[in-house]
Amino acid sequence: MVTKPQVLRQTSAADTEAVTSHEPAGYDCPFCALQAGRYNERNRPDDVVAVTELAFARVSPRWWPANPGALLVVPRRHVENLYDLPEADGHAVWDLTKLVAGAVRAAYGCDGTSIRQHNEPAGGQDVWHLHVHVFPRYADDRLYERHRESVYAAPEERLPFAQLVSAELSLPTTF
């Protein structure tokens, strides 16, 4: 018999109680740092392929073996997870996700795309700012079987993918 988990909050608009945060004290959010102009090996301005008023997209520094050039779509506002995402930001993220998925398919010539978003540690979240993964997909790529084989791509490896998707989108790429 499956027991129903405790609800942390109701999801109605009238209920404003926040879900417990899993963000560690002093967390340096990589997506907020990128927007603020603070860069490192995994967080470069050249990774950004699109910027809108409420969301942005960038090539992910983490790649799976048969799916290079995956992207992340991120709300510009710091929001830890889906539960606390304001409606307008959610629409902006989803609208940009749709554009990015189409651009990935066109720019990479892949067979399809997969979209993924994680909430809380039990849901696989390990970056404490909401983001949506957009993966290029190829026949028999075994994406979901190869999680432990993921690696961090160097900036020079990410750049050609960012250029392809950015050209396909024709949106601003600076904050």
C-alpha positions, 0 to 999 in steps of 0.5 A: 500500500502506498501512503500519500506524502505530506503536502508541504503547501497547497498550490492555490493562489490564495496559499502563500506558504513557501516550500522548504528551501534546500538552498544551502546558506551562502549559496552562490547561484551560477545563473545569478552570477552569470547575469551579474557578470561573474564568470568561471570555466562552467559559466561563460557569457558565450554560453548564452544563446537567448535573453528575454525580459524574464528568462534566458537560455544557455548551453549547459556545461554538463553533457551526456556522452551522446547528447552534446550541446544540451541547453538550459532555460532559466528564469531571470528571477532567482526562484529555487523550484517550480513550486514558487515560480511566478506565473509570468516567469513560468510562461516566459520559461516555457515559451523560451523552452519551446523556441530553444527546442525547435532551434536545437532540432533545426541547428543540430539536425537531431532526431528530436528533443527531450525536456526535463526539470527537477525539483528538490533533492529527491527529484534530482535537483542539484542547482538551487535555481529553477532550470529546464534542460533541453536535450538533443536526442538521437536514435538509441542515444540512451540518454536516461541510462547514462547519467553517471557518464556525464562530463563537464565540457570546456568553454571551447567545446560549448561555443560552436553549439551556442553559436549554432543555436543563437543564430537559429534563434536570432534573439538578444544574447546579453543581459 
